[in-house]
Every structure is written in structure tokens, then in C-alpha cells.
């Protein structure tokens, strides 16, 4: 007997997680038989996702040549090379965030000060995108959560790529132009100490405005930016495999 598995597009086998009632001894017999079959069929890699409730099987898995690839709230992903030169793709290496340049019809820009920031300064509202969230949706959500201002996405105007962020990972931050749909501020007191509509010129000249924020606001004001364009079937797995 062996464990069941499916084949990925890169010559790897995705082994199905064992049943919840399987003991470590039973699992070891099956994983050895499965690996033997995969080597005979000349697979490059063997992948195994162990749910958190099966943490008792991690030791046996590692003893059989697997090592950690990544972990999340659902469990631990392990991988084993079946060929010494097999390529193992990396896990997520970047954080993705977005900030909104929100300017009203009085030429005022929506600005905030973070509650726990080490240096007091005015900046754009924004934050990290949720998994699976589009930039245009995430920036609108973040602005609303921090300030209570409803907005509409207009364009993507610039981004910056910064290394050495949280856990040593890199961070990509997109700057978007947004149209305000409301004006009454209701700030999030958990993260934000102040949120104000400030004349654009005052923001650009304010002593507590970082040069980076001056730069990206000027970029958003003086450039049309990139608008959203829908492409049929774009974003599906089938399309990705055809394109790349």
C-alpha cells in the first residue's frame, strides 16, 4: 500500500495528507512505499502538506528525507528531492501594500499619522493587501478602514521596492490615485493617531512630511497613471500556463 498523490506541472508529486487516525508507524510504511514508486517513475520532487493536527508525523517525514518548505496557519509544507539537481521553487518572498493619494475638490489631500510610528510624520493612508486581494480593492479598503473615507480607484501611479522588511523579506508598495466619495473622517484609533484633510501645498511643504511621501504625491498629481483593463480569462491557471 502507498499514499495517493497528484502530479504538478513541474515534474513533482503532491502527496495527499494521510488520514487523521494514522499512527507514525503506519505512516512510515506508506511514505517509504510512496517514495519508492515516485523514484521509479522518475519524479523530480515529492511534496507533502501536513495539517497542524498531524504534527506527530513531522519527525518521521523528516527522517525520510523531507525538509521544511513553508508553514502557515493550516499546517506545514514539506518537500523532498527525488533527483539531486531538482529545482525547488521558493515560497513567498514579498509583502504587498498600497497607499492612496486622495485629493478632494478643494485640493486637499487625505493624510494620517500612525499611532505607533517611531517618527512623527504625515503620510498616505494605506496598508498591506489581504491574500488574493486586488490592488485596486485593497487600497480602497485600507483607506476606508483607517479614515472612514469612501473612495473610488482611479489609477496606479508608481511603486517602490524595498528590501529588508519584516522577517527579512522584501516589500512592494503601490501608490494609487483615488477619488473621494465622502468627506467625514472617522479614524481607526487602534492604528491611527490623526487623520486630516490638508491642503496639498501644505502637505508638500510640511516639516513632518517625509521626502518619499512628497515624491510619490507629486508623481500621482503629475502623471495620468495606469487604469484597470479587463482581459478575457486573464488570471486563470489555464491562461497562466499558456502565457508562461
C-alpha positions as CSV (number, residue, x, y, z in Angstrom):
1,X,0.0,0.0,0.0
2,X,1.0,3.6,-0.5
3,X,-0.2,7.1,-0.2
4,X,-2.2,8.7,-3.1
5,X,-0.8,11.7,-5.0
6,X,-1.4,14.0,-7.9
7,X,1.1,15.3,-10.4
8,X,2.0,19.0,-10.7
9,X,3.1,20.8,-13.9
10,X,6.8,20.7,-12.9
11,X,7.5,17.0,-12.5
12,X,6.6,16.9,-8.9
13,X,4.2,14.7,-7.0
14,X,1.7,16.2,-4.5
15,X,1.2,13.5,-1.9
16,X,-2.2,13.6,-0.2
17,X,-2.2,14.0,3.5
18,X,-2.7,10.7,5.5
19,X,-5.8,10.1,7.4
20,X,-6.2,11.7,10.8
21,X,-6.2,8.3,12.5
22,X,-2.9,7.1,11.1
23,X,-0.1,6.3,13.6
24,X,3.5,7.3,12.9
25,X,4.5,3.6,12.3
26,X,1.7,3.2,9.8
27,X,2.6,6.4,8.1
28,X,6.3,5.4,7.8
29,X,5.4,2.2,5.9
30,X,3.3,4.1,3.5
31,X,5.6,7.1,2.9
32,X,8.5,4.7,2.2
33,X,6.4,2.8,-0.4
34,X,5.2,6.0,-2.0
35,X,8.7,7.4,-2.3
36,X,10.0,4.2,-3.9
37,X,7.2,4.4,-6.5
38,X,7.9,8.1,-7.2
39,X,11.6,7.4,-7.8
40,X,10.8,4.5,-10.1
41,X,8.6,6.9,-12.1
42,X,11.4,9.5,-12.2
43,X,9.6,12.3,-10.5
44,X,11.7,15.3,-9.5
45,X,10.1,16.2,-6.2
46,X,7.7,14.9,-3.6
47,X,5.5,17.4,-1.7
48,X,3.6,16.8,1.5
49,X,1.3,19.1,3.3
50,X,0.8,18.0,7.0
51,X,-2.1,19.7,8.8
52,X,-1.4,21.0,12.3
53,X,-3.3,18.2,13.8
54,X,-0.8,15.7,12.3
55,X,2.3,17.4,13.8
56,X,3.1,14.0,15.3
57,X,4.1,12.8,11.8
58,X,6.7,15.5,11.1
59,X,9.6,13.6,12.7
60,X,9.0,10.5,10.6
61,X,8.6,12.7,7.5
62,X,12.0,14.4,8.1
63,X,13.7,11.1,8.8
64,X,12.6,10.0,5.3
65,X,14.4,12.9,3.6
66,X,11.8,15.7,3.6
67,X,12.6,19.2,4.8
68,X,10.5,22.3,5.7
69,X,9.5,24.5,2.8
70,X,6.9,26.8,4.5
71,X,4.3,26.9,7.2
72,X,1.1,28.7,7.7
73,X,-2.0,28.6,10.0
74,X,-3.2,25.4,8.2
75,X,-0.1,23.3,8.6
76,X,3.4,22.6,7.4
77,X,4.5,22.1,3.8
78,X,7.5,19.7,3.3
79,X,9.4,18.7,0.2
80,X,11.9,16.0,-0.7
81,X,14.2,15.9,-3.8
82,X,14.0,12.7,-5.7
83,X,16.7,13.9,-8.1
84,X,19.7,15.7,-6.7
85,X,19.6,18.5,-9.2
86,X,15.8,19.1,-8.9
87,X,14.8,22.7,-8.7
88,X,12.6,23.7,-5.7
89,X,10.7,27.0,-6.2
90,X,10.8,29.4,-3.3
91,X,7.9,30.4,-1.1
92,X,6.5,33.9,-0.8
93,X,9.3,36.5,-0.6
94,X,7.5,39.8,-0.7
95,X,4.9,41.8,1.2
96,X,2.5,43.8,-1.0
97,X,1.0,47.0,0.2
98,X,-0.8,50.0,-1.3
99,X,-1.4,53.7,-0.3
100,X,-4.0,56.1,-1.6
101,X,-3.5,59.6,-2.9
102,X,-6.9,61.0,-2.1
103,X,-7.5,64.6,-3.2
104,X,-10.9,66.3,-2.9
105,X,-12.4,69.2,-5.0
106,X,-10.9,71.7,-2.6
107,X,-7.4,70.5,-3.4
108,X,-7.0,68.9,0.0
109,X,-5.2,65.6,0.4
110,X,-6.2,62.9,3.0
111,X,-3.3,62.4,5.4
112,X,-2.7,60.4,8.5
113,X,-0.2,59.9,11.3
114,X,0.3,56.4,12.6
115,X,-0.2,55.8,16.3
116,X,2.9,53.7,16.9
117,X,5.3,55.1,14.4
118,X,8.8,55.9,15.8
119,X,8.9,59.2,13.9
120,X,6.0,61.6,13.7
121,X,5.2,62.5,10.1
122,X,2.2,62.9,7.8
123,X,1.8,60.1,5.2
124,X,-0.8,58.5,3.0
125,X,-3.4,56.1,4.3
126,X,-2.9,52.5,3.2
127,X,-1.5,49.2,4.3
128,X,-1.0,45.5,3.4
129,X,-3.2,43.7,0.9
130,X,-5.0,40.6,2.0
131,X,-4.2,37.3,0.3
132,X,-6.0,37.1,-3.1
133,X,-7.0,40.8,-2.9
134,X,-6.6,43.0,-6.0
135,X,-4.6,46.2,-5.6
136,X,-7.5,48.4,-6.6
137,X,-9.7,46.8,-4.0
138,X,-7.1,46.6,-1.2
139,X,-6.2,50.3,-1.3
140,X,-9.8,51.4,-1.2
141,X,-10.4,49.0,1.8
142,X,-7.3,50.2,3.7
143,X,-8.2,53.9,3.2
144,X,-11.7,53.3,4.5
145,X,-10.6,51.2,7.5
146,X,-8.1,53.8,8.6
147,X,-10.0,57.0,7.9
148,X,-13.7,56.1,7.2
149,X,-13.4,57.8,3.8
150,X,-15.1,56.0,0.9
151,X,-13.1,56.2,-2.3
152,X,-13.0,55.0,-5.9
153,X,-9.9,53.7,-7.6
154,X,-8.6,55.9,-10.5
155,X,-5.1,54.8,-11.4
156,X,-1.9,53.1,-10.3
157,X,0.8,55.8,-10.4
158,X,4.0,54.4,-9.0
159,X,5.5,51.8,-6.7
160,X,8.6,51.3,-4.7
161,X,10.6,48.1,-4.0
162,X,12.3,47.9,-0.6
163,X,14.4,45.1,0.9
164,X,15.0,44.1,4.5
165,X,11.4,44.5,5.7
166,X,9.6,42.3,8.2
167,X,11.3,38.9,8.8
168,X,13.9,40.0,6.3
169,X,11.5,39.9,3.4
170,X,11.1,42.5,0.7
171,X,8.2,44.9,0.3
172,X,6.5,46.3,-2.7
173,X,4.3,49.4,-2.1
174,X,1.9,50.6,-4.8
175,X,0.7,54.2,-4.8
176,X,-2.8,54.7,-6.2
177,X,-4.8,57.8,-7.1
178,X,-8.3,57.6,-5.5
179,X,-11.4,59.7,-5.9
180,X,-13.1,60.6,-2.6
181,X,-16.8,59.7,-2.3
182,X,-17.2,61.0,1.2
183,X,-15.6,63.7,3.4
184,X,-16.3,63.0,7.1
185,X,-13.3,61.3,8.7
186,X,-13.7,58.5,11.3
187,X,-10.2,57.3,12.1
188,X,-9.2,53.9,13.4
189,X,-7.9,54.6,16.9
190,X,-6.1,51.3,17.1
191,X,-3.6,52.3,14.4
192,X,-4.1,56.0,13.6
193,X,-3.5,58.9,15.9
194,X,-4.6,61.6,13.5
195,X,-6.3,61.8,10.1
196,X,-6.9,65.2,8.4
197,X,-7.7,66.8,5.1
198,X,-4.7,69.0,4.4
199,X,-4.1,71.5,1.5
200,X,-1.8,69.7,-0.9
201,X,0.8,72.5,-0.9
202,X,0.8,72.4,2.9
203,X,1.4,68.7,2.9
204,X,4.2,69.0,0.3
205,X,5.9,71.8,2.4
206,X,5.2,70.5,5.9
207,X,8.3,69.8,8.0
208,X,6.8,66.4,9.1
209,X,6.3,65.2,5.6
210,X,9.0,62.7,4.5
211,X,10.7,63.3,1.2
212,X,9.5,59.9,-0.1
213,X,5.9,61.0,0.5
214,X,6.4,64.3,-1.3
215,X,7.9,62.4,-4.2
216,X,5.0,59.9,-4.6
217,X,2.3,62.5,-4.2
218,X,3.9,64.7,-6.9
219,X,4.1,61.7,-9.1
220,X,0.4,60.9,-8.6
221,X,-0.6,64.5,-9.3
222,X,1.6,65.0,-12.4
223,X,1.1,61.6,-14.1
224,X,-2.0,60.0,-15.5
225,X,-1.0,56.6,-14.3
226,X,-2.3,53.2,-15.3
227,X,-6.0,52.4,-15.3
228,X,-7.6,49.0,-14.9
229,X,-8.2,47.0,-18.1
230,X,-10.0,43.7,-18.1
231,X,-8.7,40.9,-20.4
232,X,-10.9,37.9,-21.0
233,X,-9.9,34.8,-19.0
234,X,-6.8,36.6,-17.7
235,X,-5.8,35.3,-14.2
236,X,-6.9,31.7,-14.6
237,X,-4.5,28.9,-14.1
238,X,-5.0,27.8,-17.7
239,X,-4.2,31.3,-19.0
240,X,-1.0,31.4,-16.8
241,X,0.2,28.1,-18.2
242,X,-0.4,29.3,-21.8
243,X,1.4,32.6,-21.2
244,X,4.4,31.4,-19.2
